[in-house]
Amino acid sequence: MKAFRCGDVVPGCTREFTGADRAEILAQVAEHARADHHVEVDPALVRAVEAHLRDR
């Protein structure tokens, strides 16, 4: 199980995500980024998310 806190990349955001693997987290984060932060996922965002993934 993996976990990610959006606030680790976007200060002030309180959303947290859990998933079975990296791909599941990235899919959830992509939807959240578009809907709540109005940004599209690019390679820099993927790297930032991956740098803050942790085992849960």
PDB file with SEQRES, HELIX, SHEET and CRYST1 records, atoms N, CA, C and O in Angstrom:
SEQRES   1 A   56  MET LYS ALA PHE ARG CYS GLY ASP VAL VAL PRO GLY CYS          
SEQRES   2 A   56  THR ARG GLU PHE THR GLY ALA ASP ARG ALA GLU ILE LEU          
SEQRES   3 A   56  ALA GLN VAL ALA GLU HIS ALA ARG ALA ASP HIS HIS VAL          
SEQRES   4 A   56  GLU VAL ASP PRO ALA LEU VAL ARG ALA VAL GLU ALA HIS          
SEQRES   5 A   56  LEU ARG ASP ARG                                              
HELIX    1 AA1 CYS A    6  ASP A    8  5                                   3    
HELIX    2 AA2 ARG A   22  HIS A   32  1                                  11    
HELIX    3 AA3 ALA A   33  HIS A   37  3                                   5    
HELIX    4 AA4 PRO A   43  HIS A   52  1                                  10    
SHEET    1 AA1 3 GLU A  16  GLY A  19  0                                        
SHEET    2 AA1 3 LYS A   2  ARG A   5 -1                                        
SHEET    3 AA1 3 ARG A  54  ASP A  55 -1                                        
CRYST1    1.000    1.000    1.000  90.00  90.00  90.00 P 1           1          
ATOM      1  N   MET A   1       0.841  -1.173   0.000  1.00  0.00           N  
ATOM      2  CA  MET A   1       0.000   0.000   0.000  1.00  0.00           C  
ATOM      3  C   MET A   1       0.885   1.234   0.000  1.00  0.00           C  
ATOM      4  O   MET A   1       1.871   1.301   0.735  1.00  0.00           O  
ATOM      5  N   LYS A   2       0.530   2.214  -0.829  1.00  0.00           N  
ATOM      6  CA  LYS A   2       1.259   3.478  -0.919  1.00  0.00           C  
ATOM      7  C   LYS A   2       0.358   4.621  -0.457  1.00  0.00           C  
ATOM      8  O   LYS A   2      -0.867   4.505  -0.479  1.00  0.00           O  
ATOM      9  N   ALA A   3       0.972   5.717  -0.043  1.00  0.00           N  
ATOM     10  CA  ALA A   3       0.228   6.894   0.388  1.00  0.00           C  
ATOM     11  C   ALA A   3       0.935   8.153  -0.101  1.00  0.00           C  
ATOM     12  O   ALA A   3       2.144   8.165  -0.336  1.00  0.00           O  
ATOM     13  N   PHE A   4       0.139   9.213  -0.246  1.00  0.00           N  
ATOM     14  CA  PHE A   4       0.661  10.505  -0.696  1.00  0.00           C  
ATOM     15  C   PHE A   4      -0.203  11.604  -0.097  1.00  0.00           C  
ATOM     16  O   PHE A   4      -1.430  11.499  -0.091  1.00  0.00           O  
ATOM     17  N   ARG A   5       0.433  12.661   0.409  1.00  0.00           N  
ATOM     18  CA  ARG A   5      -0.266  13.858   0.894  1.00  0.00           C  
ATOM     19  C   ARG A   5      -0.024  14.979  -0.099  1.00  0.00           C  
ATOM     20  O   ARG A   5       1.123  15.344  -0.355  1.00  0.00           O  
ATOM     21  N   CYS A   6      -1.081  15.524  -0.654  1.00  0.00           N  
ATOM     22  CA  CYS A   6      -0.946  16.602  -1.639  1.00  0.00           C  
ATOM     23  C   CYS A   6      -0.209  17.802  -1.043  1.00  0.00           C  
ATOM     24  O   CYS A   6       0.554  18.475  -1.736  1.00  0.00           O  
ATOM     25  N   GLY A   7      -0.441  18.062   0.230  1.00  0.00           N  
ATOM     26  CA  GLY A   7       0.211  19.189   0.890  1.00  0.00           C  
ATOM     27  C   GLY A   7       1.726  19.117   0.874  1.00  0.00           C  
ATOM     28  O   GLY A   7       2.391  20.131   1.088  1.00  0.00           O  
ATOM     29  N   ASP A   8       2.291  17.931   0.624  1.00  0.00           N  
ATOM     30  CA  ASP A   8       3.744  17.818   0.500  1.00  0.00           C  
ATOM     31  C   ASP A   8       4.244  18.501  -0.768  1.00  0.00           C  
ATOM     32  O   ASP A   8       5.419  18.855  -0.867  1.00  0.00           O  
ATOM     33  N   VAL A   9       3.348  18.683  -1.739  1.00  0.00           N  
ATOM     34  CA  VAL A   9       3.707  19.311  -3.010  1.00  0.00           C  
ATOM     35  C   VAL A   9       3.004  20.663  -3.179  1.00  0.00           C  
ATOM     36  O   VAL A   9       3.581  21.607  -3.720  1.00  0.00           O  
ATOM     37  N   VAL A  10       1.760  20.746  -2.714  1.00  0.00           N  
ATOM     38  CA  VAL A  10       0.966  21.972  -2.813  1.00  0.00           C  
ATOM     39  C   VAL A  10       0.652  22.427  -1.388  1.00  0.00           C  
ATOM     40  O   VAL A  10      -0.286  21.927  -0.767  1.00  0.00           O  
ATOM     41  N   PRO A  11       1.430  23.370  -0.872  1.00  0.00           N  
ATOM     42  CA  PRO A  11       1.227  23.820   0.505  1.00  0.00           C  
ATOM     43  C   PRO A  11      -0.225  24.245   0.752  1.00  0.00           C  
ATOM     44  O   PRO A  11      -0.833  24.958  -0.046  1.00  0.00           O  
ATOM     45  N   GLY A  12      -0.747  23.786   1.868  1.00  0.00           N  
ATOM     46  CA  GLY A  12      -2.108  24.144   2.250  1.00  0.00           C  
ATOM     47  C   GLY A  12      -3.166  23.134   1.847  1.00  0.00           C  
ATOM     48  O   GLY A  12      -4.272  23.158   2.387  1.00  0.00           O  
ATOM     49  N   CYS A  13      -2.859  22.257   0.922  1.00  0.00           N  
ATOM     50  CA  CYS A  13      -3.826  21.251   0.505  1.00  0.00           C  
ATOM     51  C   CYS A  13      -3.830  20.122   1.527  1.00  0.00           C  
ATOM     52  O   CYS A  13      -2.772  19.655   1.949  1.00  0.00           O  
ATOM     53  N   THR A  14      -5.016  19.687   1.922  1.00  0.00           N  
ATOM     54  CA  THR A  14      -5.130  18.667   2.964  1.00  0.00           C  
ATOM     55  C   THR A  14      -5.519  17.291   2.437  1.00  0.00           C  
ATOM     56  O   THR A  14      -5.712  16.365   3.225  1.00  0.00           O  
ATOM     57  N   ARG A  15      -5.637  17.139   1.124  1.00  0.00           N  
ATOM     58  CA  ARG A  15      -6.036  15.847   0.551  1.00  0.00           C  
ATOM     59  C   ARG A  15      -4.941  14.810   0.720  1.00  0.00           C  
ATOM     60  O   ARG A  15      -3.755  15.101   0.569  1.00  0.00           O  
ATOM     61  N   GLU A  16      -5.360  13.603   1.035  1.00  0.00           N  
ATOM     62  CA  GLU A  16      -4.448  12.470   1.143  1.00  0.00           C  
ATOM     63  C   GLU A  16      -4.980  11.338   0.284  1.00  0.00           C  
ATOM     64  O   GLU A  16      -6.191  11.180   0.129  1.00  0.00           O  
ATOM     65  N   PHE A  17      -4.075  10.555  -0.271  1.00  0.00           N  
ATOM     66  CA  PHE A  17      -4.434   9.472  -1.173  1.00  0.00           C  
ATOM     67  C   PHE A  17      -3.733   8.198  -0.742  1.00  0.00           C  
ATOM     68  O   PHE A  17      -2.585   8.223  -0.299  1.00  0.00           O  
ATOM     69  N   THR A  18      -4.437   7.085  -0.876  1.00  0.00           N  
ATOM     70  CA  THR A  18      -3.830   5.787  -0.656  1.00  0.00           C  
ATOM     71  C   THR A  18      -4.195   4.886  -1.828  1.00  0.00           C  
ATOM     72  O   THR A  18      -5.260   5.021  -2.431  1.00  0.00           O  
ATOM     73  N   GLY A  19      -3.298   3.977  -2.133  1.00  0.00           N  
ATOM     74  CA  GLY A  19      -3.548   3.052  -3.229  1.00  0.00           C  
ATOM     75  C   GLY A  19      -2.594   1.882  -3.162  1.00  0.00           C  
ATOM     76  O   GLY A  19      -1.622   1.883  -2.406  1.00  0.00           O  
ATOM     77  N   ALA A  20      -2.895   0.895  -3.965  1.00  0.00           N  
ATOM     78  CA  ALA A  20      -2.100  -0.326  -3.979  1.00  0.00           C  
ATOM     79  C   ALA A  20      -0.693  -0.095  -4.516  1.00  0.00           C  
ATOM     80  O   ALA A  20       0.255  -0.761  -4.101  1.00  0.00           O  
ATOM     81  N   ASP A  21      -0.564   0.855  -5.442  1.00  0.00           N  
ATOM     82  CA  ASP A  21       0.736   1.079  -6.081  1.00  0.00           C  
ATOM     83  C   ASP A  21       0.826   2.487  -6.631  1.00  0.00           C  
ATOM     84  O   ASP A  21      -0.116   3.273  -6.528  1.00  0.00           O  
ATOM     85  N   ARG A  22       1.974   2.795  -7.217  1.00  0.00           N  
ATOM     86  CA  ARG A  22       2.263   4.103  -7.783  1.00  0.00           C  
ATOM     87  C   ARG A  22       1.205   4.527  -8.800  1.00  0.00           C  
ATOM     88  O   ARG A  22       0.742   5.668  -8.777  1.00  0.00           O  
ATOM     89  N   ALA A  23       0.824   3.612  -9.689  1.00  0.00           N  
ATOM     90  CA  ALA A  23      -0.129   3.945 -10.747  1.00  0.00           C  
ATOM     91  C   ALA A  23      -1.482   4.361 -10.176  1.00  0.00           C  
ATOM     92  O   ALA A  23      -2.113   5.293 -10.673  1.00  0.00           O  
ATOM     93  N   GLU A  24      -1.916   3.675  -9.146  1.00  0.00           N  
ATOM     94  CA  GLU A  24      -3.209   4.005  -8.534  1.00  0.00           C  
ATOM     95  C   GLU A  24      -3.161   5.394  -7.894  1.00  0.00           C  
ATOM     96  O   GLU A  24      -4.101   6.178  -8.028  1.00  0.00           O  
ATOM     97  N   ILE A  25      -2.079   5.689  -7.210  1.00  0.00           N  
ATOM     98  CA  ILE A  25      -1.927   7.019  -6.602  1.00  0.00           C  
ATOM     99  C   ILE A  25      -1.895   8.089  -7.681  1.00  0.00           C  
ATOM    100  O   ILE A  25      -2.583   9.103  -7.564  1.00  0.00           O  
ATOM    101  N   LEU A  26      -1.108   7.881  -8.727  1.00  0.00           N  
ATOM    102  CA  LEU A  26      -1.003   8.893  -9.784  1.00  0.00           C  
ATOM    103  C   LEU A  26      -2.343   9.147 -10.461  1.00  0.00           C  
ATOM    104  O   LEU A  26      -2.637  10.287 -10.823  1.00  0.00           O  
ATOM    105  N   ALA A  27      -3.153   8.125 -10.639  1.00  0.00           N  
ATOM    106  CA  ALA A  27      -4.481   8.309 -11.243  1.00  0.00           C  
ATOM    107  C   ALA A  27      -5.356   9.185 -10.344  1.00  0.00           C  
ATOM    108  O   ALA A  27      -6.045  10.082 -10.831  1.00  0.00           O  
ATOM    109  N   GLN A  28      -5.329   8.929  -9.049  1.00  0.00           N  
ATOM    110  CA  GLN A  28      -6.116   9.737  -8.112  1.00  0.00           C  
ATOM    111  C   GLN A  28      -5.614  11.175  -8.067  1.00  0.00           C  
ATOM    112  O   GLN A  28      -6.406  12.117  -8.051  1.00  0.00           O  
ATOM    113  N   VAL A  29      -4.304  11.336  -8.047  1.00  0.00           N  
ATOM    114  CA  VAL A  29      -3.713  12.670  -7.981  1.00  0.00           C  
ATOM    115  C   VAL A  29      -4.014  13.453  -9.253  1.00  0.00           C  
ATOM    116  O   VAL A  29      -4.278  14.654  -9.189  1.00  0.00           O  
ATOM    117  N   ALA A  30      -3.978  12.801 -10.392  1.00  0.00           N  
ATOM    118  CA  ALA A  30      -4.266  13.484 -11.659  1.00  0.00           C  
ATOM    119  C   ALA A  30      -5.678  14.051 -11.649  1.00  0.00           C  
ATOM    120  O   ALA A  30      -5.889  15.196 -12.048  1.00  0.00           O  
ATOM    121  N   GLU A  31      -6.636  13.266 -11.201  1.00  0.00           N  
ATOM    122  CA  GLU A  31      -8.021  13.744 -11.131  1.00  0.00           C  
ATOM    123  C   GLU A  31      -8.134  14.914 -10.158  1.00  0.00           C  
ATOM    124  O   GLU A  31      -8.778  15.917 -10.466  1.00  0.00           O  
ATOM    125  N   HIS A  32      -7.520  14.794  -9.003  1.00  0.00           N  
ATOM    126  CA  HIS A  32      -7.535  15.856  -7.993  1.00  0.00           C  
ATOM    127  C   HIS A  32      -6.859  17.126  -8.517  1.00  0.00           C  
ATOM    128  O   HIS A  32      -7.372  18.228  -8.322  1.00  0.00           O  
ATOM    129  N   ALA A  33      -5.723  16.974  -9.172  1.00  0.00           N  
ATOM    130  CA  ALA A  33      -4.987  18.138  -9.686  1.00  0.00           C  
ATOM    131  C   ALA A  33      -5.843  18.932 -10.672  1.00  0.00           C  
ATOM    132  O   ALA A  33      -5.888  20.161 -10.619  1.00  0.00           O  
ATOM    133  N   ARG A  34      -6.518  18.218 -11.568  1.00  0.00           N  
ATOM    134  CA  ARG A  34      -7.377  18.901 -12.550  1.00  0.00           C  
ATOM    135  C   ARG A  34      -8.591  19.550 -11.884  1.00  0.00           C  
ATOM    136  O   ARG A  34      -8.897  20.713 -12.144  1.00  0.00           O  
ATOM    137  N   ALA A  35      -9.273  18.805 -11.037  1.00  0.00           N  
ATOM    138  CA  ALA A  35     -10.526  19.279 -10.453  1.00  0.00           C  
ATOM    139  C   ALA A  35     -10.332  20.371  -9.399  1.00  0.00           C  
ATOM    140  O   ALA A  35     -11.092  21.339  -9.356  1.00  0.00           O  
ATOM    141  N   ASP A  36      -9.320  20.216  -8.557  1.00  0.00           N  
ATOM    142  CA  ASP A  36      -9.177  21.116  -7.418  1.00  0.00           C  
ATOM    143  C   ASP A  36      -8.083  22.170  -7.552  1.00  0.00           C  
ATOM    144  O   ASP A  36      -8.161  23.236  -6.941  1.00  0.00           O  
ATOM    145  N   HIS A  37      -7.061  21.868  -8.355  1.00  0.00           N  
ATOM    146  CA  HIS A  37      -5.961  22.824  -8.513  1.00  0.00           C  
ATOM    147  C   HIS A  37      -5.894  23.408  -9.921  1.00  0.00           C  
ATOM    148  O   HIS A  37      -5.095  24.306 -10.189  1.00  0.00           O  
ATOM    149  N   HIS A  38      -6.732  22.897 -10.816  1.00  0.00           N  
ATOM    150  CA  HIS A  38      -6.822  23.383 -12.198  1.00  0.00           C  
ATOM    151  C   HIS A  38      -5.482  23.323 -12.924  1.00  0.00           C  
ATOM    152  O   HIS A  38      -5.106  24.243 -13.650  1.00  0.00           O  
ATOM    153  N   VAL A  39      -4.766  22.209 -12.709  1.00  0.00           N  
ATOM    154  CA  VAL A  39      -3.505  21.972 -13.404  1.00  0.00           C  
ATOM    155  C   VAL A  39      -3.537  20.585 -14.032  1.00  0.00           C  
ATOM    156  O   VAL A  39      -4.207  19.679 -13.537  1.00  0.00           O  
ATOM    157  N   GLU A  40      -2.818  20.439 -15.103  1.00  0.00           N  
ATOM    158  CA  GLU A  40      -2.655  19.142 -15.752  1.00  0.00           C  
ATOM    159  C   GLU A  40      -1.376  18.503 -15.249  1.00  0.00           C  
ATOM    160  O   GLU A  40      -0.410  19.189 -14.915  1.00  0.00           O  
ATOM    161  N   VAL A  41      -1.383  17.210 -15.201  1.00  0.00           N  
ATOM    162  CA  VAL A  41      -0.206  16.476 -14.754  1.00  0.00           C  
ATOM    163  C   VAL A  41       0.854  16.522 -15.842  1.00  0.00           C  
ATOM    164  O   VAL A  41       0.585  16.200 -17.000  1.00  0.00           O  
ATOM    165  N   ASP A  42       2.047  16.920 -15.465  1.00  0.00           N  
ATOM    166  CA  ASP A  42       3.183  16.927 -16.380  1.00  0.00           C  
ATOM    167  C   ASP A  42       4.319  16.139 -15.717  1.00  0.00           C  
ATOM    168  O   ASP A  42       4.203  15.749 -14.556  1.00  0.00           O  
ATOM    169  N   PRO A  43       5.391  15.910 -16.433  1.00  0.00           N  
ATOM    170  CA  PRO A  43       6.484  15.104 -15.851  1.00  0.00           C  
ATOM    171  C   PRO A  43       7.032  15.662 -14.535  1.00  0.00           C  
ATOM    172  O   PRO A  43       7.421  14.892 -13.658  1.00  0.00           O  
ATOM    173  N   ALA A  44       7.068  16.979 -14.388  1.00  0.00           N  
ATOM    174  CA  ALA A  44       7.575  17.568 -13.142  1.00  0.00           C  
ATOM    175  C   ALA A  44       6.658  17.232 -11.968  1.00  0.00           C  
ATOM    176  O   ALA A  44       7.138  16.954 -10.869  1.00  0.00           O  
ATOM    177  N   LEU A  45       5.357  17.254 -12.187  1.00  0.00           N  
ATOM    178  CA  LEU A  45       4.417  16.915 -11.123  1.00  0.00           C  
ATOM    179  C   LEU A  45       4.524  15.436 -10.765  1.00  0.00           C  
ATOM    180  O   LEU A  45       4.483  15.075  -9.589  1.00  0.00           O  
ATOM    181  N   VAL A  46       4.660  14.588 -11.767  1.00  0.00           N  
ATOM    182  CA  VAL A  46       4.823  13.153 -11.507  1.00  0.00           C  
ATOM    183  C   VAL A  46       6.073  12.922 -10.653  1.00  0.00           C  
ATOM    184  O   VAL A  46       6.031  12.147  -9.697  1.00  0.00           O  
ATOM    185  N   ARG A  47       7.169  13.579 -10.986  1.00  0.00           N  
ATOM    186  CA  ARG A  47       8.404  13.424 -10.200  1.00  0.00           C  
ATOM    187  C   ARG A  47       8.196  13.897  -8.762  1.00  0.00           C  
ATOM    188  O   ARG A  47       8.675  13.259  -7.824  1.00  0.00           O  
ATOM    189  N   ALA A  48       7.489  15.005  -8.586  1.00  0.00           N  
ATOM    190  CA  ALA A  48       7.242  15.526  -7.240  1.00  0.00           C  
ATOM    191  C   ALA A  48       6.396  14.553  -6.426  1.00  0.00           C  
ATOM    192  O   ALA A  48       6.680  14.305  -5.254  1.00  0.00           O  
ATOM    193  N   VAL A  49       5.360  14.006  -7.047  1.00  0.00           N  
ATOM    194  CA  VAL A  49       4.514  13.033  -6.348  1.00  0.00           C  
ATOM    195  C   VAL A  49       5.341  11.798  -5.985  1.00  0.00           C  
ATOM    196  O   VAL A  49       5.294  11.327  -4.849  1.00  0.00           O  
ATOM    197  N   GLU A  50       6.086  11.286  -6.940  1.00  0.00           N  
ATOM    198  CA  GLU A  50       6.893  10.086  -6.680  1.00  0.00           C  
ATOM    199  C   GLU A  50       7.902  10.319  -5.564  1.00  0.00           C  
ATOM    200  O   GLU A  50       8.180   9.407  -4.785  1.00  0.00           O  
ATOM    201  N   ALA A  51       8.447  11.511  -5.478  1.00  0.00           N  
ATOM    202  CA  ALA A  51       9.429  11.817  -4.438  1.00  0.00           C  
ATOM    203  C   ALA A  51       8.805  11.801  -3.046  1.00  0.00           C  
ATOM    204  O   ALA A  51       9.506  11.632  -2.049  1.00  0.00           O  
ATOM    205  N   HIS A  52       7.485  11.978  -2.980  1.00  0.00           N  
ATOM    206  CA  HIS A  52       6.807  12.029  -1.682  1.00  0.00           C  
ATOM    207  C   HIS A  52       5.918  10.815  -1.409  1.00  0.00           C  
ATOM    208  O   HIS A  52       5.203  10.790  -0.407  1.00  0.00           O  
ATOM    209  N   LEU A  53       5.951   9.815  -2.281  1.00  0.00           N  
ATOM    210  CA  LEU A  53       5.206   8.582  -2.014  1.00  0.00           C  
ATOM    211  C   LEU A  53       5.819   7.889  -0.810  1.00  0.00           C  
ATOM    212  O   LEU A  53       7.036   7.897  -0.629  1.00  0.00           O  
ATOM    213  N   ARG A  54       4.980   7.299  -0.004  1.00  0.00           N  
ATOM    214  CA  ARG A  54       5.506   6.554   1.140  1.00  0.00           C  
ATOM    215  C   ARG A  54       4.730   5.251   1.282  1.00  0.00           C  
ATOM    216  O   ARG A  54       3.592   5.137   0.827  1.00  0.00           O  
ATOM    217  N   ASP A  55       5.347   4.299   1.901  1.00  0.00           N  
ATOM    218  CA  ASP A  55       4.676   3.032   2.183  1.00  0.00           C  
ATOM    219  C   ASP A  55       3.742   3.216   3.361  1.00  0.00           C  
ATOM    220  O   ASP A  55       4.039   3.929   4.319  1.00  0.00           O  
ATOM    221  N   ARG A  56       2.626   2.563   3.260  1.00  0.00           N  
ATOM    222  CA  ARG A  56       1.649   2.692   4.345  1.00  0.00           C  
ATOM    223  C   ARG A  56       1.406   1.357   4.983  1.00  0.00           C  
ATOM    224  O   ARG A  56       0.613   1.256   5.919  1.00  0.00           O  
TER     225      ARG A  56                                                      
END                                                                             
